């Protein structure tokens, strides 16, 4: 019985004194802002991906990119809270991830040095993130075909010129061959007509 009384006092005492019980924020909060019509793949830990992102603190922008940022999820290239918020995200999906201090700029691995941290201690931040690319995973068909795709993309103009050149050559060859057949046919008809006139 005394144990129950102690438990009740621990829960309700802060309310009686006008204080709210402290809530531990041990994970991120994810809000989906835009979901693609089709989701063919989702981010996994260990994936190499490219993202667009903007970071906010109390309504002010504290971080943004100049172009797609390439990271490996789980390698701490970005905030741990950002990585947690990216797991399970589809290509072209946009998420707003609210990150508690211990998973953001108060994380033990975040060594900014004196006066270089972009937000005060204990700050919760929010990141708007969009996944634009997920690299093929080792062992997958897409991974095996990646060098071929890279070659095609790198030589796109050259390949187009080759295809166009081959098409023109084929068209000219086909036209010349067709003209030759018509010429032979006309010659044969002319020969038959001449032979017919001689018999008459």
C-alpha positions in Angstrom: 0.0 0.0 0.0 2.7 2.6 0.8 4.2 1.8 -2.6 1.0 2.8 -4.3 0.8 6.0 -2.3 4.4 6.9 -3.3 3.6 6.2 -7.0 0.5 8.4 -6.9 2.4 11.2 -5.3 5.1 11.0 -7.9 2.6 11.3 -10.7 0.2 13.9 -9.3 2.5 16.1 -7.2 3.8 18.1 -10.2 0.2 18.8 -11.2 -0.7 20.0 -7.7 2.3 22.3 -7.7 1.3 23.7 -11.1 4.0 21.9 -13.1 3.6 19.4 -16.0 5.3 16.0 -15.9 8.4 16.2 -18.0 8.1 14.3 -21.3 11.2 12.5 -22.6 11.7 13.0 -26.3 13.7 10.0 -27.3 12.8 9.8 -31.0 11.8 11.9 -34.0 8.3 13.0 -35.1 7.6 12.5 -38.8 5.0 14.3 -40.8 4.5 13.4 -44.5 4.0 16.5 -46.6 3.9 14.9 -50.0 3.5 11.2 -50.9 4.3 10.0 -54.4 1.5 8.1 -56.3 3.8 5.1 -56.6 6.5 4.0 -54.2 8.8 1.5 -55.9 11.6 1.6 -53.3 12.1 2.8 -49.7 15.2 4.0 -47.9 17.0 1.4 -45.8 19.9 1.8 -43.4 23.1 1.4 -45.4 21.7 2.9 -48.6 23.5 5.6 -50.5 20.9 8.2 -51.3 20.6 11.8 -52.5 18.3 14.3 -50.7 17.1 17.9 -50.8 16.7 19.4 -47.3 16.0 22.6 -45.3 16.5 22.9 -41.6 14.5 25.2 -39.3 14.6 26.3 -35.7 11.8 28.5 -34.3 10.6 29.3 -37.8 14.1 30.5 -39.0 16.0 28.6 -41.6 19.3 27.3 -40.2 20.4 24.9 -42.9 19.8 24.2 -46.6 21.5 22.7 -49.6 22.8 24.1 -52.9 21.9 20.8 -54.7 21.2 17.2 -54.0 23.2 16.0 -51.0 24.6 12.5 -51.2 24.8 10.5 -48.0 25.0 6.9 -46.7 22.3 6.3 -44.2 23.8 5.2 -40.9 27.2 6.7 -41.6 26.4 9.9 -39.7 26.9 12.2 -42.7 24.0 14.2 -41.3 22.2 14.5 -38.0 21.1 11.1 -36.4 17.6 12.4 -36.3 17.6 13.1 -40.0 18.8 9.6 -40.7 16.0 8.2 -38.5 13.5 10.3 -40.4 14.7 9.1 -43.8 14.3 5.4 -43.1 11.3 4.1 -45.0 11.0 7.2 -47.1 10.1 6.8 -50.8 11.7 8.6 -53.8 10.0 12.0 -54.3 8.3 11.8 -50.9 8.6 14.9 -48.7 8.8 14.7 -45.0 8.9 17.2 -42.1 11.0 15.6 -39.4 11.0 17.1 -35.9 14.2 16.2 -34.1 14.8 16.4 -30.3 18.1 18.0 -29.1 19.9 14.7 -28.3 19.4 13.5 -31.9 20.2 16.9 -33.4 22.9 19.4 -32.4 23.3 18.2 -28.8 24.3 14.7 -30.0 27.7 13.6 -28.5 29.1 13.1 -32.0 28.4 16.7 -33.0 31.6 18.5 -32.3 31.1 22.1 -33.5 33.5 23.8 -31.2 32.9 26.9 -29.1 30.4 29.3 -30.5 29.9 27.4 -33.8 26.7 25.5 -33.0 23.9 27.0 -35.1 21.3 26.7 -32.4 21.3 27.0 -28.5 21.7 24.0 -26.3 18.5 22.0 -25.8 17.0 23.1 -29.1 14.5 21.0 -31.0 14.9 21.5 -34.8 12.8 20.5 -37.8 14.0 19.3 -41.2 12.1 19.2 -44.5 13.6 16.4 -46.6 12.9 15.0 -50.0 14.6 11.8 -51.3 15.5 12.2 -55.0 17.6 9.1 -55.5 18.3 5.7 -54.0 21.4 4.0 -55.3 21.0 0.3 -56.4 21.9 -2.1 -53.6 24.7 -4.6 -54.1 23.5 -7.9 -55.6 20.4 -6.4 -57.2 19.8 -6.4 -61.0 19.8 -2.6 -61.0 23.3 -2.7 -59.3 24.7 -5.0 -61.9 23.3 -2.8 -64.7 24.5 0.4 -63.1 27.8 0.5 -65.1 25.8 0.1 -68.3 23.4 2.8 -67.4 26.3 5.1 -66.4 28.0 4.5 -69.7 24.8 5.2 -71.7 24.2 8.4 -69.8 27.8 9.5 -70.2 27.8 8.9 -74.0 24.2 9.9 -74.7 25.0 12.4 -77.5 27.6 10.1 -79.1 25.1 7.2 -79.1 22.4 9.4 -80.5 24.7 10.5 -83.4 25.6 6.9 -84.1 21.9 5.9 -84.2 21.0 8.8 -86.4 23.9 8.1 -88.7 23.0 4.4 -88.9 19.4 5.3 -89.7 20.4 7.6 -92.5 22.8 5.0 -93.9 20.1 2.3 -93.8 17.5 4.7 -95.4 19.9 5.5 -98.3 20.9 1.9 -98.8 17.2 0.8 -98.8 16.3 3.6 -101.2 19.2 2.7 -103.5 18.4 -1.0 -103.4 14.7 -0.3 -104.1 15.7 2.0 -107.1 17.9 -0.7 -108.4 15.1 -3.3 -108.2 12.7 -0.9 -110.0 15.4 -0.3 -112.7 15.8 -4.0 -113.2 12.1 -4.6 -113.3 11.6 -1.8 -115.9 14.4 -3.2 -118.0 12.9 -6.7 -117.9 9.5 -5.3 -118.9 11.1 -3.4 -121.8 13.0 -6.5 -122.9 9.7 -8.6 -122.9 7.9 -5.9 -124.9 10.6 -5.8 -127.5 10.6 -9.6 -127.8 6.8 -9.6 -128.2 7.0 -7.0 -131.0 9.6 -9.0 -132.9 7.3 -12.1 -132.8 4.4 -10.1 -134.2 
